[in-house]
Amino acid sequence: MRVILAQPRGFCAGVVRAIEIVERSLEKFGAPVYVRHEIVHNRHVVERLERMGAVFVEELDEIPDGAVTIFSAHGVAQSIIDQAKARGLPVLDATCPLVSKVHLQGKRYVARGRALILIGHAGHPEVEGTMGQIGGPVHLVSTAEDVARLALPDDAPTAYVTQTTLSVDDTRGVIAALQARFSDLEGPNVSDICYATQHRQSAVRDLCAVADLLLVVGSRNSSNSNRLREIGTEQGLPSYLIADGSELDAAWLSGVQTVALTAGASAPEELVLDVIEALRRHSEVKVETMDGVRENIEFRLPSELRSGEVRAETERKTTATTAR
């Protein structure tokens, strides 16, 4: 059996940053630290951090006074930030910088008097956080049909932003409907769409052309992982979302010669390897990696967790100056 790994796959820079914030907080402040909502949508990641001493909660009133508090990668509403400040909780914000960028874009549009439309999925933590950050009405749409139902004049000054776990391809139809309806519409450049979402979806589309089966490693509550599976289905390929190798069904492999294997942006590489080992229990496997985008983006940690890095850099510069 030929197994082709997507490139890129798995952790994006925002997820790496969020997990590292929890890990470094535990190292610096000791256990427990409290995280509002799952830091990222992956059960294995959450359980590993729990074993290290992280406590995951849904509401701030579950956090003891004075306890180190971390906001998840999905972002939170301004009311949550205000509540934490009122309680004097020491907060570390693990919101993905690309999500924060969406918040800023939305605020700018509203400040300029535009009605803001958010393309996203109702109930997703990122969407709830974004709507709670804007400081004004936000019209949520998921489909072109939703656009037609918006209670806004067609000539109203409008603008749109998008949930980061949606790609250019996901939003193209909705944006086209907005452009067709509203005569005064603004929106972000294509380059402002989350790079990781677009890269992973493009890789899956390429893989589906050469595979008999698509396996996506990720959690059921991961929006981007579910979307990767949906893309495989849309391409006419049997496609399954699995948390790890234990969920592999041997019946899926009947007659399959080539498996496309990818992972959502919150799934660690160790789970991909676990799926490969599960495949090996059913067949001899040859693993290869597709040609694809090599991501090298890194996001900086909060200043509270970078103090050691800053000191080390200062010491290096001082040493170099002294040597000269």
N, C-alpha and C positions, 0 to 999 in steps of 0.2 A: 504494500500500500504506500502510495506517495502522499506525504503530508507537506503542504506548502504553508509556511507561516507568513502572515500579512506583515508588511513593513510600511508604516509603523503600526504598532499594536500596544495595548496596555497603557500603563501610567503616562499621563501627560504632565507638563510642568506644574500646573496648578494643583494636581493631586499629590505630586512629589512634595511640593512646598507644604501643603496642608498636613500631610502625615509627619513631615519633619518637624513642624511646629509642635505637634503633640509630643513627639519623641524628645525633642530638646527641652520642652517645658517640664517633662517628667525628670529629665536629668538635672535641670537647674533648680527646680522648686520641690521636687520629690512628689510622691504619690500621696493623695489622689489629685489629679487635675480633672476639671469638669468640662465636658464638651457638649454644647447645645446642638442637638441633632447628630446623626451619624456624620463623622468627619468627611467621609466619602461613602458612596453607596456600594459597599462591598462587605459582606458578612465576615469574610476571613480577615480582612484588614481590621475591622472593628473588634473582633474577638482577640486578635493579637495585641492590640493596644489596651484592651481591657485587662489582659493578663499582666501587662506592664504597669497598670495602675490608673488608667483612664476610666472615667465614669461618664457614660453617655446619658443625657437627659433630654426631654423635649421642651421643658419650660424652665425659666430662670428661678422660679420659686422652689425648685428641687435642689438648688445649689446653696450650700451653707454660706453664711456671711464670711467674707474675706477669702473665699476659695478661688484659686486661679481658674479662670473661665476662658474657654476657647469657642469662637464662633466657627461653624463648619465652612467648607469650601463653597457652599452654595450661596452664602450671604444671608443677611438678616434684615428685617425691617428696621427703620429708624426708631420705632417705638421700643424695640428690644434693646438697642444701644442705649436709649435714654433710661430705660428701666435698670440696666446694668450700672450706669453712671449714678443713678439715684441711690442704688444700694452700695456704691463704692466698691464694686467687684473689680479686681484686677483682670483686665480683658486682653487677650491676644486674638487678633482677628485673622483667621485663616481663609477668609474669602478670596477666591481666585481673582487675581488682578484683572483678568478679562471680564469677569462678572462686575467688578468694581467699575470698570470702564463703561459698561452698559448703564450702570447707575448714573454715572456722571453725564453721559450722553443724554439720558432721559431728562435729567434735571435741567440741562441746558435748553433742551427743546421747550420744556414747560415754561422756563423763565422767559423765553422769547415769545410766549403767548400761543404756542401751538398745542393742539389736542394730541395727546400721546397715545399711540397704539402699540401694544406689546404683543409680538408674535410668540406664542408659547403654549404650554399645556397647563390647564387649571390644576391647582393642587400641588404642583411641583415646588419643592422648597425654594429653588432659585426664583421662580416666578413670584411666589409669595414675598420673598425678600425684595425683589425689584419693585413690585407694586407698593411695598411699604417704605421704599426709599425715596420715591419721587416727590412726595409732598403735594400731590394734586391728583385729579382723576386720571385713571389709566384704563384704557379700553383693551381688553384681552381678546385676541382672536387666534384661532388655530387653523382655520380653513378659509378658502375663498368664500364659502357660503356665510361664514361669520362676518366677513367684510361687508357683504350686501346688507346684513342686518344691523350694522352700526347706526346708532341714532345721532348722526352727525350730518350737517349740510355738505353737499358734494364740493362746495367751494371753500369750506372751512380750512384755515391753515392747520395742517396736520403733520405729524412726524411719526416714525416707527423705530422701534428697537427690537432685538430678538433675543430669545433665550439662547444661551451659549451652546447648549447641547444640541442645537439644531444647525444643520449645515446650510450652505448656499443652496444646495439641491432641495433640501427640506422646505425652505422658505420661498423658493422661486415662484411658485404658483400663488401664494398669498400676497407676495410683494407685487406681482403682476396685477392682481385684483385691486390692490390699493392704488396702484398707478393708474389703472383704468377708471377708477371711481373718483379719486380726489385730484382736483386741478392744482392744488398748492400743497405738495407733499415733499417732505425731506426724509432722508434716512442715512444710515451709515454706509461707508464704502464697503465693497466686498472684502477688502483687506482687514476690515474690523471684525468680521465673523471669526469665531473661534477656530484657529488653525488646526487644533487637534481633532476636532469633530470632522472637519472637512477631509483632512488627510486620511483618517481611519475609514471613513465611508468610501472615499475614492479607491483605497486599497482593496476593500471588499468587492467593489464593483469589478475591478480588474481580475481579482481571484475567481470570481464566479464564472468567468468566461472559460476557465480551464479546469474546474473542479466538478465533482459529482455530488458533493455534500459540503455544507458550511456548518462549522461549529464555532459558536461565539462564547467565549468565557466571560462571565459577568453575573451580576446579581439581578434578580427579578425586578428590583426597584430602581435599577440603573437605567435612566432614560436613554443614554447614548448606546448602551449595550443592546437594549431592546430594538433600537433603530437599526443597528447593524444586522440583527437577525431579520428584521423586516425587509431590508434591502436584498438579502439573499432570496427571500421568498418572492419578492417582486421580480427578481431575475430568473425565476422559475426553478430554483434550486431547493431541494430539501434542506431546511435550515433550523438549527436548534440552539437555544440559549441554555448553557449549563454552568453551574457554579464551580464545578471541579470535575476531576475524572470519575468520581463515584456516581455521577449522574449520566454517564455515557451508557446508551442503550445499544447492545450488540445488534439488535434488529435494524438499526439505522445503517449499518455497515454492509448489509447484504448487496452484493454486486457493485460495491463502491471501490474504485481504483485510486481516485484522487480526492483527498480531503483538504478543504481550505480551512485554516485555523486562525482565528484572530481573538482579540480580547478588548473589552471596553476600557475606557480611559481610567477606570478606578479598579481594574483587576491586575494584581501583581503577576509577574512573569512566572513565579513558582507554580501558579495554578495552570498556566499554559503547559508547563513541563509535566504537571500531574496528569493532564489530559493525554499528552503524548504517551506517557507510561501506560495509561489505560488502553490506548489504541494498540500498544505493543502486546498487550495480553490477548488480543484477538487476531493479530496478524503481524508479519514482519513489516517493519516500517522504515521508510527512507524519508528523512526530514530535510527540507530545504527552505530557504527564505527568499521570498520574492524580491526583485529589485523595487525600491520605493524610496520615499522621502526619509532622510535621516534627520531627525529632530535634535537640535542642540540648544533649545531655549531653556533658560533657567530664570526663576523669579526669586527675588531677594526675600529673605526672612524679615520679620519685624525687628526693629532696632533692639528691643529688649533681649533678643536671642542672638544678636550679632555682635555683642560687646566683645566676646572672646576673639572673633575674627578681626574686629577693628584693632584690638590691642596687638594681635599677632602681626597684622599688616604694618602697624606703626613701628613695631620692633624690627621688622625686616628692613623698612626704609631707613631707620636709625642706624642699623648695623651696616647697611650699604653705604650710607653717607660717611660713617666713621672710617670704613675701610678705604674709601677714596681719599 
